[in-house]
């Protein structure tokens, strides 16, 4: 019975990864759209330093790094267009730390709400923190 549960768990994880990969692959939007550019050169790490109220760059046993680890959350910071990547990382970090999964999504415009919706549709247990970029377009 334990082997069956392990097998089912692996199958479900594989299916989720395939679905997320397909969503990213078939996305029609380009990463080099003007709205994605950061003319002020503010990087993801800058947002982590500004908004993280926990440990920054917590290193796990396998040398991966949690952007922000708090008493409650394992938080992955990413720009909205990298929504699918942020889901996978937050779920992995959550599993490895025992903390709740969370993403801090850096939004460059109101159009980025569609990426927030995609995260919600993928996994309703991921907490989403919205951050307006320094050059946010209304």
C-alpha positions in Angstrom: 0.0 0.0 0.0 2.9 2.4 0.8 4.5 1.7 -2.6 1.2 2.5 -4.3 0.8 5.8 -2.4 4.4 6.7 -3.3 3.8 5.9 -6.9 0.6 7.9 -7.1 2.3 10.9 -5.4 5.1 10.7 -8.0 2.6 10.5 -10.9 0.6 13.5 -9.5 3.8 15.6 -9.1 4.9 14.7 -12.7 1.5 15.7 -14.1 1.6 19.0 -12.3 5.1 19.7 -13.6 4.0 18.8 -17.2 1.0 21.1 -17.0 3.0 24.0 -15.6 5.7 23.5 -18.3 3.0 23.4 -21.0 1.5 26.6 -19.8 4.8 28.3 -19.9 5.8 26.9 -23.3 2.5 27.8 -25.0 2.4 31.3 -23.5 2.1 33.7 -26.4 3.6 36.6 -24.7 7.2 37.6 -25.1 9.5 38.1 -22.1 11.0 41.1 -23.8 7.8 43.2 -23.9 8.5 46.8 -22.9 6.4 46.6 -19.8 8.7 43.9 -18.4 11.8 46.1 -18.7 13.1 47.6 -15.5 14.7 51.0 -16.5 15.6 51.7 -12.9 17.7 48.5 -12.8 15.8 47.2 -9.7 16.5 43.5 -9.4 14.5 40.7 -7.7 17.1 40.7 -5.0 16.5 44.4 -4.3 12.8 43.6 -3.7 13.7 40.7 -1.4 15.9 43.0 0.7 13.2 45.6 0.8 10.2 43.4 1.6 11.5 40.2 3.4 10.8 40.3 7.1 12.6 36.9 7.6 15.9 35.2 6.7 17.1 36.2 3.2 18.6 33.5 0.9 18.1 30.6 3.3 20.3 27.8 2.0 18.8 24.3 2.0 20.7 21.0 2.2 20.7 20.6 -1.5 22.3 24.1 -1.9 19.0 25.7 -3.3 18.1 29.0 -1.8 14.8 30.2 -0.4 14.5 33.9 -1.2 12.8 34.7 2.1 12.1 32.3 5.0 9.8 33.5 7.7 8.3 31.8 10.7 5.3 31.0 8.6 6.3 31.1 4.9 8.9 29.9 2.4 8.6 32.8 -0.1 9.8 32.9 -3.7 10.2 36.4 -5.2 9.7 36.7 -9.0 8.4 39.0 -11.6 4.8 38.2 -12.6 5.8 36.8 -16.0 7.7 34.1 -14.2 4.6 33.0 -12.3 4.9 29.3 -13.3 8.5 29.1 -12.1 7.6 30.8 -8.8 4.9 28.1 -8.1 7.3 25.2 -8.5 10.0 26.9 -6.4 7.6 27.9 -3.6 6.1 24.4 -3.4 9.5 22.8 -3.3 10.8 25.2 -0.6 7.6 24.6 1.4 8.1 20.9 1.3 11.8 21.2 2.3 11.3 23.6 5.2 7.8 22.6 6.5 6.7 26.2 6.0 3.6 27.3 4.0 4.3 28.0 0.3 4.2 31.7 -0.8 5.1 33.8 -3.8 5.9 37.5 -3.8 4.9 38.6 -7.3 6.5 41.8 -8.6 4.0 43.4 -10.9 5.0 45.9 -13.5 1.5 46.9 -14.6 -2.2 46.2 -14.0 -2.0 43.6 -16.9 0.0 41.4 -14.6 -3.2 40.5 -12.7 -3.7 37.7 -15.2 -0.6 36.0 -13.8 -1.9 36.2 -10.3 -5.1 34.5 -11.6 -3.0 31.7 -13.1 -1.3 31.1 -9.8 -4.7 31.0 -8.0 -6.0 28.5 -10.6 -3.0 26.3 -10.3 -2.8 26.0 -6.5 -5.2 27.8 -4.1 -2.9 27.0 -1.1 -0.1 29.2 -2.3 -0.2 32.6 -0.5 0.4 35.5 -2.9 2.0 38.8 -1.9 1.7 41.4 -4.6 4.5 44.0 -5.0 4.3 46.9 -7.4 7.6 47.4 -9.2 9.3 50.8 -8.9 8.2 51.7 -12.4 4.6 50.3 -12.1 2.3 51.3 -15.0 -1.3 52.0 -14.0 
